[in-house]
Amino acid sequence: MVCFLFITPLATISGWLCLRGAVDHLHFSSRLEAVGLIALTVALFTIYLFWTLVSFRYHCRLYNEWRRTNQRVILLIPKSVNVPSNQQSLLGLHSVKRNSKETIV
């Protein structure tokens, strides 16, 4: 996120400066430099969009993998002295084997 917040304004300002330079070069009839600056702007934004897409997809995949492997939660309800033993088994109050990946809440 820090890279995204840092690179986005830099890419925007760089693209704006390149386009301003291209407009100035077009007014002074140096078309070759203007075309070069426009090509540079297009390349800059293409690379920026590609980086954003790849970075976003990577972090989404990483988050989904984390969510898939680290979200096992077991809710343990304390035994009550007033509940008969047959009702405890219906309520799921019997002892449960714990897996090392599970979190007790």
N, C-alpha and C positions, 0 to 999 in steps of 0.2 A: 504494500500500500504506500509506503514511503517513497519507493522508486516511482510509482505511478504519479504521486502528487508532485514529485520533483521533475519528472521528465515531461509531463503534460504541458506545463507552462513554457518550458524550454522549447518544445517542439512547436507550440503555437507562436511564440515570439519569433523563432527562427524562420518559420514559414511566412509570417507576416513581413519580416525584414527582407526575405528573398523576393517576395512579390512586389514590395515597394521598390526594391532595386531594379526589378525587371521593368516596372512602369517607368522609372527614371531613365533607364537605358533605351526604352522604346521612344521616349521623347527626344533623346539626343541621337536618334537614328543608328544606334549600335545594336542591331537586331540579334547578332550572334550571342552577345552577352545576355540579352534578355531571354533568349531561348534557353541558354544554359542555366540561368537562374530559375526559370519556370520548371525545367527538368529536375533541378535540384530540389525544388519545393515538392514536386510530385513524388520523387524518390524518398524524401524525408517523411512525408505523411504516409506513404505506403509502408515503409519500414516501421514507423510508429504504430500503425494499425495492426500490422503483422505481429509485432512484439506484444501489443495489448491482448490480441486474441490468443496467442500461445501462452502468455502468462496467466490469463484468466482461465483457460482450459486446464492448465497444470494445477492451479490452486483449487479449482472445483474438483478435479479428480483426487487430489490429495485430501481435501475435506471429506469427500464421499468415502474414501478408504478409511479415514479416521473414524467417521461416524459408523461405518459398518463394523469395525472391529472394537470400538470402545463404548458402546452404548448398552451394555447389558446391566440391567438394574433389577435387584430383587427387593421387594418390599416385605420386611419381616414385621408381622403383627405380634405383639406380646401375648402370651397365653393368659387367659382370664380364668380366675378360680371358679367363676359361676357357669362357665360353658362346659357341658358334658363332653366326654372324649369323642363320641360319635359325631357331634357337631363340629368339633375342632378339625376333624379330617375333612368334613364338607367345606369348611371355611378355608382350608389350605393352611392350617396352623401346625401341621405336622413338620417334623424336621426335614430340611431340604439340604441336599448335597450342594456344596459351593464350589464353583469353578474359579480358578485363579483370576480369570478375566472379568469376573462379575463384581459389581459394586453394591455394597450393602447400604441401604438408605433407611 
